[in-house]
Amino acid sequence: MTPKWALRHLRRVLSRAGPVIILVTLIGMLLALIAQGGRPPNTILFAALSVVYAIPCLVAIALAARIATSFVKTLYKIRTHGEAGSFLYRLLFGVWKFGPYLLVKEGKLAAGENSVLHRVGGPGYLVIYNDSAVVTERCGRLERVLSAHLPKPKNYPYLEPFEKIWEIVDLRPQQWTFPVKGMTRDGIPVICEADIRFKIDDRPADGGAPKPPTDDEPYPFTPEAVFKAATARWIRDPDFKGPPMDWRGRVVVGFTEGILRNILAEYYLDWLLGPTGDEIEHPREVIRRRLEEQLQQEAPKVGARILSVQLGEIKVEDEQIPTQWIETWRAEWESQAATTRVEGEAELLRMEAVRARAQAEMLITLIRELQSVAVSDAELRPYLLATRLAETLRLMSYDPFTRAFLPPEAIRTLHRLQQLLGEERMLPE
């Protein structure tokens, strides 16, 4: 303890105990004067009587302190009278040295767990490593956020009377691997491992960029994020054996599990487990991206920031899929096959109707052309009929609608027939 610190503590003790000392001294002197009566004053006798008559007052003060110590020991369930007396002394006169103190590191209390300072509160000190932050409570109310850099750099945080640790927040990046059980859209139970990396949010409230780490502050944070994380704990049943539902459990169990289950429920098992080509994005990557986007929105509610999200292989939880699910698949496949078959039959009927209409139009066209040459010269009539027939069929083959129903051999035969007729005789005007 430095001389300046000792002098300050002595001044505090005198300012608080001085009035009591003066009062006891005055009572002793008054009783000494009464005992001497009207006799001549004797300085030595007067001093001795003052001390003798002050002893009962000192005994009464000591007895009151003993009673107060026993009361505090019983009230706060302190183990020994010495610890209770030390606590009362610190309450009345403050600390006179660096102590007692609590050591906080790696997100937990490393030293002083069973001390009065931890169970009851200050006065006392906190030694906090750079990887942790503390939220304190005083008289049933959350008081402040403390760390190695708060309230002042290079100073150890001081706990005020009855101020104690309420929650410790780990500032280091967290990585949790959690198996999520879900169900696909067709009712198949599946399991997928989610690997989540996150930390206490270090972005300002206005949405700026994260604070860069430094040598003095390797794990940056904001007091608002620490306060959110400390107050995000869920109180579970005492027999609950799952992961702790603090801010870390809220991110992984509360947010990740719920979001991933909802996403898996949107897809069929065939899509999740089926093969993908080079141009098609893998289903697991689609789900991972959707999960990360939604976690980025939810994590700040508990003072966290998502660093990365990875997904393991999606597997069927039970290798022997129950018969009813196989029947469900079979019914769906049969329904799809029936729909395809009906659509194919309808297409065949439509093609038959189109073919019949094309044939009818061909006959009508032939009849009209033949009627136009029925009154022609008798000598030229056979040749003219053959020529008109070949020409009509040739022109009809140019129609895309009719051409679709003529084989290539028929078109080549018509073309050759027209050439032969033209070489043999020229038609009259």
RAFEN-V274792 format. One line per field, one symbol per residue. psi: psi as a letter, one per 40 degrees, with the letter a starting at -180 (. if undefined). A space follows every 50 residues. Layout:
psi->???
This chain:
psi->hiddddddddddddddedddddddddddddddddddbeiihhdddddddd ddeedddddddddddddddddddddefididdddddddddddeaieigii ihhhifeihdhfdeidddddaaiaihhhieeiihhiihfehhcihiaeeh diieihihhihehihdihhheihihhhhhhhahidefhhihhhhhhhiih heiidefaiihiiiddgdgiiiddddddddeehhhiideheaihfadddd ddddddddddddddeeiiddddeiiiadehhhddddddddddddddddde defihhdihiiahhihdhdghidddddddddddddddddddddddddddd ddddddddddddddddddddddedeihddeddddddddddddddddeehd ddddehidddddddddddddddddhhii.
